[in-house]
């Protein structure tokens, strides 16, 4: 028998109400207890707060490197154009959870929905301390089951206890199971007006598209080395830590775009250096090598000196380095050499200064090839039982697979002996063996008197070292004139797509190697006056195929097989060798 006015008559769903209140209290209080000591630093026996927590931004204006996110959120808050679900993506340690907490503060600040939370009211301080009951933080990596999600959503329908909005901050949301996402979808699409969802993830590709389509997505970018270094300098100044530029830059580079990683490394460097952050101490802590080793490796590569490469590797091995990090430094140096070759010197960046001489010692092809070999070697290094062996094979592979010297800019690479197997054009005497071609210097001195006739373009192509698309371009052209060192080619309209600047340059280089350095090449679109080498080759192949077909059809053995087995000859299957 139920009495009037008893607790059972005060709510239509007493069990759900009590359950929802219990969940809210457990989640809110649990999160608060878990975070209070880190921010306040008052737990018994704890007298130091790590820099990553102590310097976590408390206002939007304190955020570094995310102006696109701050501007969008500030504008929406100022205009009161609020979405019910926000998704923050990006790599670790760049501020996803921090931005979400700042947004929660702006939504629940006692001064109203503001673009910049005050940071001093009860709601703001409670959120900073991690004890705001209406900010429910969930680590999806530890609550992946569908039952956890359903339990979490049981109290969505109830109004917030203290704040203006009940905010669900779900970190690493991509770790939820498919059933958990399905349980979340309906609430995420049409939540009550007092609920906001703030989702954070490092891997948005794992989220269902049905979830992505219901969220406003903000992609936080990685920090640059300069941004991290500037923030570290600011923190060291405020904390009274003696730090030099070399040490802070080494930390900034090792952080790989993560501010949290940089602050953790700064904490470690302060402890390692006895309260100081110095370049040598940071390098020893990180296990990085002196830049001089990379420069000496580049010198040995430029000189094509395998013995010097192995000697420098032996010196490196005495330091017990991380060979993966050495290859990373070598990759970075080769990338900068390629930049110098393309855009020239960059005096505003000291990292390029030491590499300026190498821009002239390597050809562009060598720099690109060495980069690819180092990249593949870095990937395969983990497969080697002995890292030093994998590193040595990587640098030796750069020498082994370096292309033979061809026509290149003067001084860019050592001159190799000329090939002795060049053959003459088709018009040369044909008694026994073909006469060898004169050397390039001799051909240049002979002038236009030795220039081949325009009608002999097919014979000229046989002497050129051309492959791939450049060979296709040459085969599709016809030589119309070669007067005064200017060679004029014509290419049909249907092959015009081959007439690119890069392929013309390769064809011109091959012609210069055979017929003098002062040669100039022009290619125009038109109708060749006679069959091109490609057309001639196709005609010859067709004649050979026709001859082969006729021979097979007349063969008595083939006819006997046809008669005995009522077989049919397939003419299209016949190929000429």
C-alpha positions as CSV (number, residue, x, y, z in Angstrom):
1,X,0.0,0.0,0.0
2,X,1.5,3.4,-1.1
3,X,0.9,6.5,1.0
4,X,0.1,9.8,-0.7
5,X,3.1,12.1,-0.7
6,X,5.6,9.3,-0.3
7,X,8.8,9.4,-2.5
8,X,7.2,6.8,-4.8
9,X,4.5,9.4,-5.8
10,X,6.8,12.3,-6.4
11,X,8.1,11.1,-9.8
12,X,6.8,9.0,-12.6
13,X,10.1,7.1,-12.9
14,X,11.6,7.0,-9.4
15,X,14.1,4.3,-10.1
16,X,15.4,6.0,-13.3
17,X,15.7,9.3,-11.4
18,X,17.7,7.8,-8.6
19,X,19.8,5.9,-11.1
20,X,20.5,9.0,-13.2
21,X,21.3,11.1,-10.1
22,X,23.7,8.4,-8.9
23,X,25.4,8.2,-12.3
24,X,25.8,11.9,-12.5
25,X,27.2,12.1,-9.0
26,X,29.6,9.2,-9.6
27,X,30.8,10.5,-13.0
28,X,31.1,14.1,-11.9
29,X,32.6,13.5,-8.5
30,X,34.9,10.8,-9.9
31,X,36.3,13.0,-12.6
32,X,36.7,15.9,-10.1
33,X,38.5,13.8,-7.6
34,X,40.8,12.4,-10.3
35,X,41.9,15.8,-11.4
36,X,41.9,18.1,-8.4
37,X,45.3,17.2,-7.1
38,X,47.0,17.7,-10.5
39,X,45.7,21.2,-10.8
40,X,46.0,22.3,-7.2
41,X,49.2,20.4,-6.3
42,X,48.0,20.1,-2.7
43,X,47.8,16.3,-2.3
44,X,49.9,15.1,0.6
45,X,53.4,14.5,-0.5
46,X,53.0,16.3,-3.8
47,X,54.8,19.7,-4.0
48,X,55.4,20.0,-7.8
49,X,52.9,20.3,-10.7
50,X,54.2,19.2,-14.0
51,X,54.6,21.9,-16.6
52,X,52.1,20.3,-19.0
53,X,49.4,20.7,-16.4
54,X,50.6,24.0,-14.8
55,X,50.7,25.8,-18.1
56,X,47.5,24.4,-19.6
57,X,45.6,27.4,-21.1
58,X,42.8,28.7,-18.9
59,X,41.5,31.2,-21.5
60,X,41.1,31.2,-25.3
61,X,43.6,34.0,-25.6
62,X,46.2,31.7,-24.0
63,X,45.9,29.1,-26.7
64,X,48.9,28.9,-29.0
65,X,48.8,27.9,-32.7
66,X,45.1,27.3,-33.2
67,X,43.7,30.7,-34.3
68,X,41.3,29.1,-36.8
69,X,39.6,27.1,-34.0
70,X,39.5,30.0,-31.6
71,X,38.0,32.4,-34.1
72,X,35.2,30.1,-35.1
73,X,34.3,29.2,-31.5
74,X,34.5,32.8,-30.4
75,X,32.2,34.0,-33.2
76,X,29.6,31.3,-32.6
77,X,29.6,32.1,-28.8
78,X,29.3,35.8,-29.4
79,X,26.4,35.4,-31.8
80,X,24.8,32.6,-29.6
81,X,24.9,30.3,-32.6
82,X,25.6,27.1,-30.7
83,X,25.7,23.6,-32.1
84,X,24.8,20.6,-30.0
85,X,27.9,18.5,-30.9
86,X,31.5,19.5,-31.6
87,X,34.3,17.2,-32.7
88,X,37.9,18.2,-32.2
89,X,40.5,16.2,-34.1
90,X,44.3,16.1,-34.4
91,X,47.4,14.4,-33.2
92,X,48.3,14.0,-29.5
93,X,49.2,16.9,-27.3
94,X,47.9,19.8,-29.4
95,X,45.0,20.9,-27.2
96,X,41.9,19.0,-28.2
97,X,40.7,18.4,-24.6
98,X,41.9,21.8,-23.5
99,X,39.8,23.5,-26.2
100,X,36.8,21.4,-25.2
101,X,37.1,22.5,-21.5
102,X,37.4,26.1,-22.5
103,X,34.3,25.8,-24.6
104,X,32.5,24.2,-21.6
105,X,33.6,27.1,-19.4
106,X,32.3,29.6,-22.0
107,X,29.0,27.8,-22.1
108,X,28.6,27.7,-18.3
109,X,30.3,30.9,-17.2
110,X,28.2,32.7,-14.6
111,X,28.5,35.9,-16.7
112,X,26.6,34.3,-19.5
113,X,27.5,32.6,-22.8
114,X,30.6,34.6,-23.6
115,X,33.4,34.4,-26.2
116,X,36.0,34.5,-23.4
117,X,35.2,32.9,-20.1
118,X,36.0,35.0,-17.0
119,X,38.0,32.3,-15.3
120,X,37.1,33.5,-11.8
121,X,33.5,32.6,-11.2
122,X,32.5,29.4,-9.4
123,X,31.7,27.5,-12.6
124,X,35.0,28.4,-14.3
125,X,37.1,27.6,-11.3
126,X,35.2,24.3,-10.8
127,X,35.8,23.3,-14.4
128,X,39.5,24.2,-14.0
129,X,39.7,22.0,-10.9
130,X,37.9,19.2,-12.5
131,X,35.0,19.1,-10.1
132,X,32.1,20.7,-12.0
133,X,29.3,18.2,-11.7
134,X,27.7,19.2,-15.1
135,X,30.9,18.6,-17.0
136,X,30.9,14.8,-17.5
137,X,34.3,13.7,-18.9
138,X,34.5,10.2,-20.3
139,X,37.5,8.3,-21.5
140,X,36.1,6.2,-24.3
141,X,39.1,4.0,-24.3
142,X,38.1,2.5,-21.0
143,X,34.3,2.7,-21.5
144,X,33.9,1.0,-24.9
145,X,31.0,-1.3,-24.1
146,X,27.4,-0.5,-25.1
147,X,26.2,-0.9,-21.5
148,X,28.6,1.9,-20.5
149,X,27.2,4.2,-23.1
150,X,23.6,3.5,-22.2
151,X,24.4,4.1,-18.5
152,X,26.0,7.3,-19.5
153,X,23.0,8.5,-21.5
154,X,20.4,7.5,-18.8
155,X,20.6,11.0,-17.2
156,X,20.7,13.0,-20.4
157,X,17.0,13.9,-20.0
158,X,17.6,15.5,-16.6
159,X,18.4,19.2,-16.3
160,X,21.9,20.3,-15.2
161,X,22.5,20.6,-11.5
162,X,24.6,23.8,-11.4
163,X,25.4,25.0,-14.8
164,X,23.5,26.3,-17.8
165,X,24.3,23.2,-19.9
166,X,25.1,19.6,-19.2
167,X,28.3,19.0,-21.2
168,X,29.5,15.5,-22.1
169,X,33.2,15.5,-23.0
170,X,34.1,12.2,-24.6
171,X,37.9,11.8,-25.2
172,X,39.2,9.3,-27.8
173,X,35.7,8.8,-29.0
174,X,36.9,6.6,-31.9
175,X,37.5,3.8,-29.3
176,X,33.8,3.3,-28.8
177,X,32.4,0.1,-30.2
178,X,29.9,0.0,-33.1
179,X,27.1,-0.8,-30.7
180,X,28.1,2.1,-28.5
181,X,27.9,4.5,-31.5
182,X,24.5,3.2,-32.4
183,X,23.3,3.8,-28.9
184,X,24.7,7.3,-29.0
185,X,23.4,8.3,-32.5
186,X,19.8,9.2,-31.6
187,X,20.8,11.3,-28.6
188,X,23.6,12.9,-30.6
189,X,21.2,13.8,-33.4
190,X,18.4,15.3,-31.2
191,X,19.7,15.9,-27.7
192,X,17.7,17.9,-25.2
193,X,18.4,21.7,-25.4
194,X,20.4,21.7,-22.2
195,X,22.9,19.1,-23.4
196,X,26.1,19.6,-25.4
197,X,28.4,16.9,-26.7
198,X,32.2,17.7,-27.0
199,X,34.1,14.8,-28.7
200,X,37.8,14.5,-29.1
201,X,39.8,12.0,-31.2
202,X,43.2,11.4,-32.7
203,X,41.7,9.2,-35.5
204,X,38.5,10.6,-37.0
205,X,38.7,8.1,-39.8
206,X,37.4,5.4,-37.4
207,X,34.3,7.4,-36.6
208,X,31.1,6.3,-38.5
209,X,30.0,8.9,-41.1
210,X,26.7,9.0,-39.3
211,X,28.5,10.5,-36.3
212,X,30.7,12.8,-38.3
213,X,27.7,14.3,-40.1
214,X,26.1,15.2,-36.8
215,X,29.1,17.2,-35.5
216,X,30.8,20.5,-36.2
217,X,34.4,19.3,-36.9
218,X,37.5,21.3,-36.0
219,X,40.9,20.0,-37.0
220,X,43.6,21.2,-34.7
221,X,47.0,21.5,-36.5
222,X,50.4,20.5,-35.3
223,X,52.6,23.2,-33.8
224,X,55.6,24.4,-35.7
225,X,59.1,24.2,-34.2
226,X,59.1,28.0,-33.9
227,X,55.8,28.1,-32.0
228,X,56.9,25.4,-29.6
229,X,60.3,27.1,-29.0
230,X,58.7,30.5,-28.4
231,X,56.3,28.9,-25.8
232,X,59.2,27.1,-24.1
233,X,61.2,30.3,-23.9
234,X,58.2,32.0,-22.3
235,X,57.7,29.2,-19.8
236,X,61.4,29.1,-18.9
237,X,61.5,32.8,-18.3
238,X,58.4,32.6,-16.1
239,X,59.8,29.6,-14.1
240,X,63.3,31.1,-13.8
241,X,64.9,28.3,-15.7
242,X,68.2,29.0,-17.4
243,X,67.9,27.7,-21.0
244,X,69.8,28.3,-24.2
245,X,68.4,28.5,-27.7
246,X,70.1,25.2,-28.9
247,X,68.5,23.2,-26.1
248,X,65.0,24.6,-26.6
249,X,65.2,24.1,-30.3
250,X,66.3,20.4,-29.9
251,X,63.3,19.9,-27.6
252,X,61.0,21.6,-30.0
253,X,62.2,19.4,-32.9
254,X,61.9,16.2,-30.8
255,X,58.3,17.1,-29.8
256,X,57.1,16.5,-33.4
257,X,54.4,19.1,-33.3
258,X,53.0,18.2,-29.8
259,X,53.1,20.9,-27.2
260,X,52.4,18.5,-24.4
261,X,55.4,16.3,-25.5
262,X,57.5,19.4,-25.6
263,X,56.6,20.4,-22.0
264,X,57.2,16.8,-20.8
265,X,60.6,16.9,-22.5
266,X,61.3,20.3,-20.9
267,X,60.5,18.8,-17.5
268,X,62.9,16.0,-18.2
269,X,65.6,18.3,-19.4
270,X,65.4,20.5,-16.3
271,X,65.8,17.4,-14.2
272,X,68.6,16.0,-16.4
273,X,70.5,19.3,-16.5
274,X,70.2,20.1,-12.8
275,X,67.8,23.0,-13.3
276,X,69.3,24.2,-16.6
277,X,68.4,23.5,-20.2
278,X,71.6,23.4,-22.3
279,X,72.1,22.2,-25.9
280,X,74.8,19.6,-25.0
281,X,72.8,18.2,-22.1
282,X,69.6,18.0,-24.1
283,X,71.4,16.2,-27.0
284,X,72.8,13.7,-24.5
285,X,69.4,13.1,-23.0
286,X,67.6,12.7,-26.3
287,X,70.4,10.6,-27.8
288,X,70.8,12.9,-30.8
289,X,74.1,13.1,-32.7
290,X,76.3,16.1,-33.5
291,X,75.3,17.7,-36.8
292,X,78.9,17.3,-38.0
293,X,78.4,13.6,-38.5
294,X,75.6,14.2,-41.0
295,X,77.8,16.8,-42.8
296,X,80.6,14.3,-43.1
297,X,78.3,11.6,-44.4
298,X,77.1,14.1,-47.1
299,X,80.8,14.9,-47.9
300,X,81.5,11.1,-48.4
301,X,78.4,10.7,-50.6
302,X,79.3,13.7,-52.7
303,X,82.9,12.3,-53.2
304,X,81.5,8.8,-53.9
305,X,83.8,7.5,-51.2
306,X,82.5,4.3,-49.8
307,X,85.5,3.9,-47.4
308,X,84.8,7.3,-45.9
309,X,81.1,6.4,-45.4
310,X,82.1,3.2,-43.5
311,X,84.7,5.1,-41.4
312,X,82.1,7.7,-40.4
313,X,79.7,4.9,-39.5
314,X,82.3,3.4,-37.3
315,X,82.7,6.7,-35.5
316,X,79.0,6.9,-35.1
317,X,78.8,3.4,-33.7
318,X,81.1,4.4,-30.8
319,X,78.4,6.8,-29.7
320,X,75.7,4.0,-29.7
321,X,73.3,6.2,-31.6
322,X,69.7,5.6,-32.7
323,X,70.4,4.9,-36.4
324,X,66.7,5.6,-37.2
325,X,67.3,9.1,-35.8
326,X,70.5,9.4,-37.9
327,X,68.6,8.5,-41.0
328,X,65.9,11.1,-40.0
329,X,68.6,13.8,-39.8
330,X,70.1,12.7,-43.2
331,X,66.6,12.8,-44.8
332,X,66.1,16.3,-43.4
333,X,69.5,17.4,-44.8
334,X,68.7,16.0,-48.3
335,X,65.3,17.7,-48.3
336,X,67.0,21.0,-47.5
337,X,69.5,20.4,-50.2
338,X,66.7,19.9,-52.7
339,X,65.0,23.1,-51.6
340,X,68.3,25.0,-52.0
341,X,68.7,23.6,-55.5
342,X,65.2,24.8,-56.4
343,X,64.8,28.2,-54.7
344,X,68.4,29.1,-53.9
345,X,69.9,30.2,-50.6
346,X,67.6,31.1,-47.7
347,X,69.6,33.4,-45.4
348,X,66.7,33.7,-43.0
349,X,67.1,30.1,-41.9
350,X,70.4,29.1,-40.3
351,X,69.5,25.4,-40.8
352,X,70.2,25.9,-44.5
353,X,73.6,27.7,-44.2
354,X,75.8,24.6,-43.6
355,X,74.1,22.8,-46.5
356,X,74.6,25.5,-49.1
357,X,77.9,24.0,-50.5
358,X,76.2,20.7,-51.0
359,X,73.6,22.1,-53.3
360,X,76.3,22.4,-56.0
361,X,77.9,19.0,-55.2
362,X,74.8,17.0,-55.7
363,X,72.6,17.0,-58.8
364,X,68.9,17.3,-58.3
365,X,68.6,13.6,-59.4
366,X,71.1,12.5,-56.8
367,X,69.4,14.4,-54.0
368,X,66.0,12.9,-54.9
369,X,67.4,9.4,-55.3
370,X,69.3,9.5,-52.0
371,X,66.2,10.8,-50.2
372,X,64.1,7.8,-51.5
373,X,66.8,5.3,-50.6
374,X,67.2,6.8,-47.1
375,X,63.4,6.8,-46.7
376,X,63.1,3.1,-47.6
377,X,66.1,2.3,-45.4
378,X,64.5,4.0,-42.5
379,X,61.4,1.9,-43.0
380,X,63.3,-1.3,-43.2
381,X,65.7,-0.6,-40.3
382,X,63.5,-2.4,-37.8
383,X,63.8,-5.6,-39.8
384,X,67.6,-5.8,-39.3
385,X,68.9,-7.7,-36.3
386,X,71.8,-5.3,-36.2
387,X,70.8,-1.6,-36.8
388,X,74.3,-0.6,-37.9
389,X,74.3,-3.2,-40.7
390,X,71.0,-1.8,-42.0
391,X,72.4,1.8,-41.8
392,X,75.6,0.8,-43.7
393,X,73.6,-1.0,-46.4
394,X,71.4,2.1,-46.8
395,X,74.2,4.5,-47.4
396,X,76.2,2.1,-49.5
397,X,73.0,1.5,-51.6
398,X,73.1,5.2,-52.4
399,X,76.5,4.7,-54.1
400,X,75.6,1.4,-55.7
401,X,72.4,2.7,-57.4
402,X,73.7,6.1,-58.3
403,X,73.0,6.6,-62.1
404,X,76.0,6.6,-64.4
405,X,77.1,10.1,-65.2
406,X,75.4,11.6,-68.2
407,X,74.9,15.1,-69.5
408,X,74.7,17.4,-66.5
409,X,75.5,20.9,-65.4
410,X,79.2,21.7,-65.4
411,X,80.8,21.0,-62.0
412,X,77.7,19.4,-60.6
413,X,79.2,15.9,-60.7
414,X,82.6,14.4,-61.7
415,X,83.0,13.6,-65.4
416,X,83.0,9.8,-66.0
417,X,84.7,8.1,-69.0
418,X,82.7,8.3,-72.2
419,X,81.1,5.2,-73.4
420,X,83.1,3.3,-76.0
421,X,80.2,1.4,-77.6
422,X,78.4,4.2,-79.4
423,X,77.3,3.1,-82.9
424,X,77.1,5.2,-86.0
425,X,73.9,6.3,-87.7
426,X,72.2,3.9,-90.2
427,X,73.9,5.8,-93.1
428,X,77.4,4.8,-91.9
429,X,79.4,2.1,-93.8
430,X,78.0,-1.4,-93.1
431,X,81.1,-3.5,-93.7
432,X,81.4,-5.9,-90.8
433,X,81.1,-3.7,-87.8
434,X,80.0,-0.1,-87.6
435,X,82.6,2.6,-87.1
436,X,82.7,4.2,-83.6
437,X,81.4,7.7,-83.2
438,X,83.8,10.5,-82.4
439,X,83.9,11.9,-78.8
440,X,81.5,14.8,-78.0
441,X,84.4,17.3,-78.0
442,X,85.4,16.2,-81.5
443,X,81.8,16.3,-82.7
444,X,81.5,19.9,-81.4
445,X,84.7,20.9,-83.2
446,X,83.6,19.4,-86.5
447,X,80.6,21.8,-86.7
448,X,77.7,21.6,-89.1
449,X,79.7,19.7,-91.6
450,X,79.2,16.4,-89.8
451,X,75.5,17.1,-89.0
452,X,73.3,14.2,-90.2
453,X,70.8,14.7,-93.0
454,X,67.2,15.4,-92.0
455,X,66.1,12.2,-93.8
456,X,68.1,10.1,-91.4
457,X,66.2,10.8,-88.2
458,X,65.5,7.1,-87.6
459,X,69.2,6.3,-87.8
460,X,70.0,9.2,-85.4
461,X,67.6,7.8,-82.8
462,X,69.5,4.5,-82.7
463,X,72.6,6.4,-81.3
464,X,70.7,8.2,-78.6
465,X,70.4,7.0,-75.0
466,X,66.7,7.6,-74.6
467,X,64.1,5.6,-72.7
468,X,60.5,5.9,-71.6
469,X,58.3,8.9,-72.6
470,X,61.3,10.8,-74.0
471,X,61.9,7.9,-76.5
472,X,58.2,8.0,-77.4
473,X,58.4,11.7,-78.2
474,X,61.5,11.2,-80.4
475,X,59.8,8.2,-82.2
476,X,56.7,10.3,-82.9
477,X,58.7,13.2,-84.5
478,X,60.3,13.8,-87.8
479,X,63.5,15.9,-88.4
480,X,62.8,18.8,-90.8
481,X,66.0,20.8,-90.6
482,X,69.3,21.0,-88.6
483,X,71.0,24.1,-89.9
484,X,73.3,26.3,-87.9
485,X,73.1,24.1,-84.8
486,X,69.3,24.4,-84.6
487,X,67.4,21.2,-84.9
488,X,63.8,21.5,-86.0
489,X,61.4,18.6,-85.3
490,X,57.7,18.3,-86.1
491,X,55.2,16.2,-84.1
492,X,51.7,15.2,-85.2
493,X,48.8,16.7,-83.3
494,X,47.7,13.4,-81.8
495,X,51.1,13.1,-80.1
496,X,51.2,16.7,-78.9
497,X,50.7,15.6,-75.3
498,X,54.2,14.2,-75.3
499,X,55.7,17.6,-76.2
500,X,56.4,18.8,-72.6
501,X,59.3,20.9,-71.5
502,X,60.8,18.1,-69.4
503,X,60.8,15.6,-72.3
504,X,62.1,18.2,-74.8
505,X,65.0,18.9,-72.3
506,X,65.8,15.2,-72.1
507,X,65.8,14.8,-75.9
508,X,67.9,17.9,-76.4
509,X,70.4,16.7,-73.8
510,X,70.8,13.3,-75.6
511,X,71.3,15.1,-78.9
512,X,73.9,17.4,-77.4
513,X,75.8,14.4,-76.1
514,X,76.1,13.1,-79.6
515,X,76.2,16.2,-81.8
516,X,77.7,19.1,-79.8
517,X,76.9,21.2,-76.8
518,X,75.8,24.2,-78.8
519,X,72.9,22.4,-80.3
520,X,69.4,23.9,-79.9
521,X,66.1,22.0,-80.3
522,X,62.7,23.2,-81.3
523,X,59.6,21.0,-81.7
524,X,56.4,22.3,-83.5
525,X,53.1,20.7,-84.0
526,X,52.2,19.8,-87.6
527,X,52.0,17.0,-90.1
528,X,55.3,15.2,-90.8
529,X,56.3,15.0,-94.4
530,X,57.3,11.3,-94.2
531,X,56.5,8.5,-91.8
532,X,57.9,8.9,-88.3
533,X,60.1,6.1,-86.8
534,X,57.1,4.9,-84.8
535,X,54.9,4.6,-87.9
536,X,57.7,2.9,-89.9
537,X,58.1,0.4,-87.1
538,X,54.4,-0.4,-87.0
539,X,54.3,-0.8,-90.8
540,X,57.3,-3.3,-90.6
541,X,55.7,-5.2,-87.8
542,X,52.4,-5.5,-89.7
543,X,54.3,-6.8,-92.8
544,X,56.1,-9.4,-90.6
545,X,52.8,-10.5,-89.0
546,X,51.2,-10.9,-92.4
547,X,54.2,-12.9,-93.7
548,X,54.1,-15.1,-90.6
549,X,50.3,-15.7,-91.0
550,X,50.7,-16.7,-94.6
551,X,53.6,-19.1,-93.7
552,X,51.5,-20.8,-91.0
553,X,48.4,-21.1,-93.2
554,X,50.5,-22.7,-95.9
555,X,52.3,-25.1,-93.6
556,X,51.2,-28.8,-94.4
557,X,51.4,-29.8,-90.8
558,X,49.0,-27.1,-89.8
559,X,46.6,-28.1,-92.6
560,X,46.8,-31.8,-91.5
561,X,45.9,-30.8,-87.9
562,X,43.0,-28.7,-89.2
563,X,41.7,-31.6,-91.2
564,X,42.1,-34.3,-88.5
565,X,40.6,-32.3,-85.7
566,X,38.3,-29.9,-87.6
567,X,40.4,-27.1,-86.0
568,X,40.2,-23.5,-86.8
569,X,43.2,-21.2,-87.1
570,X,42.9,-17.9,-85.2
571,X,44.8,-15.3,-87.3
572,X,44.7,-12.7,-84.6
573,X,46.7,-14.9,-82.2
574,X,49.8,-15.0,-84.6
575,X,52.7,-12.7,-83.5
576,X,55.9,-12.0,-85.3
577,X,59.2,-12.4,-83.4
